[in-house]
Amino acid sequence: MKSKSYRDDLLEQLKDPVEAAAYLDAALEGGDRSAFLLAVKDVADANGGVTEIAKTAHLNRETLYRTLSDKGNPKLTSLDSILHAVGLRLAIEPVSEARQG
């Protein structure tokens, strides 16, 4: 029996929007922009790849690759389009009391 690689297992899990949302949230909380963009790319890869997401999100494929690179700087509209293409949305939440102060 052939075992799955870590990456294959991760991508399989990230097909689930609940898992993808938790993964992106954890990456965002880390505060590292390049780590967050890598996480967005992982979610895109799990959902058909950057080419498919670019089509669904009506974005240029080359621009999307650059946007999701470690030096990328996505516009809010692009990020919103990418997330919608994988079944997610942006949301704002209050900081919990434990984190305030």
C-alpha positions in Angstrom: 0.0 0.0 0.0 1.4 3.4 -1.0 1.3 6.0 1.7 0.3 9.6 0.9 2.8 12.4 1.2 2.2 15.1 3.8 1.5 17.6 0.9 -1.1 15.2 -0.7 -2.8 14.8 2.6 -2.8 18.5 3.3 -4.3 19.3 -0.1 -7.0 16.7 0.4 -7.9 18.2 3.7 -7.9 21.8 2.3 -10.7 20.8 -0.2 -13.0 21.1 2.8 -13.9 24.8 3.2 -14.0 24.5 7.0 -10.5 23.1 7.1 -9.3 25.6 4.6 -10.8 28.5 6.6 -9.0 27.2 9.8 -5.7 26.8 7.9 -5.9 30.3 6.5 -6.9 31.8 9.8 -4.0 30.1 11.6 -1.6 31.4 8.9 -3.1 34.9 9.2 -2.8 34.9 13.0 0.9 34.2 12.7 1.4 37.7 11.2 3.7 36.6 8.5 2.4 37.9 5.1 4.4 35.5 3.0 3.2 32.5 5.1 -0.4 33.6 4.6 0.1 33.9 0.9 1.6 30.4 0.8 -1.4 29.2 2.7 -3.7 30.8 0.1 -1.7 29.1 -2.6 -2.1 25.8 -0.9 -5.9 26.3 -0.7 -5.9 27.2 -4.4 -3.8 24.1 -5.2 -6.3 22.0 -3.3 -9.1 23.4 -5.3 -7.9 22.8 -8.9 -4.7 24.9 -8.9 -3.9 28.5 -9.6 -4.9 28.2 -13.3 -8.4 27.0 -12.4 -8.8 29.6 -9.6 -7.7 32.3 -11.9 -10.5 31.3 -14.4 -13.1 31.1 -11.6 -12.0 34.3 -10.0 -11.7 36.1 -13.3 -8.1 37.0 -12.7 -5.0 36.8 -14.9 -3.1 33.6 -14.2 0.3 35.2 -14.3 -0.8 38.0 -12.1 -2.3 35.5 -9.6 1.0 33.5 -9.5 2.9 36.8 -8.7 0.2 37.8 -6.2 0.6 34.5 -4.3 4.4 34.6 -4.3 6.3 35.4 -1.2 6.8 38.9 -2.5 3.2 39.3 -3.5 0.9 42.1 -2.3 -2.6 41.2 -3.2 -5.3 43.9 -3.4 -8.3 43.3 -1.2 -10.5 42.8 -4.3 -8.1 40.1 -5.6 -8.0 38.3 -2.3 -11.8 38.4 -2.0 -12.1 37.0 -5.6 -9.6 34.2 -4.8 -11.4 33.2 -1.6 -14.8 33.3 -3.2 -13.4 31.0 -6.0 -12.6 28.3 -3.3 -15.9 28.8 -1.4 -14.7 31.2 1.3 -15.2 34.8 2.2 -13.4 37.5 4.1 -14.8 38.3 7.6 -14.0 40.7 10.4 -14.3 39.6 14.0 -13.8 41.5 17.2 -10.6 40.7 19.1 -11.4 38.3 22.0 -11.2 39.8 25.5 -8.2 37.6 26.2 -6.2 39.3 23.4 -7.3 42.8 24.2 -5.3 45.0 26.5 
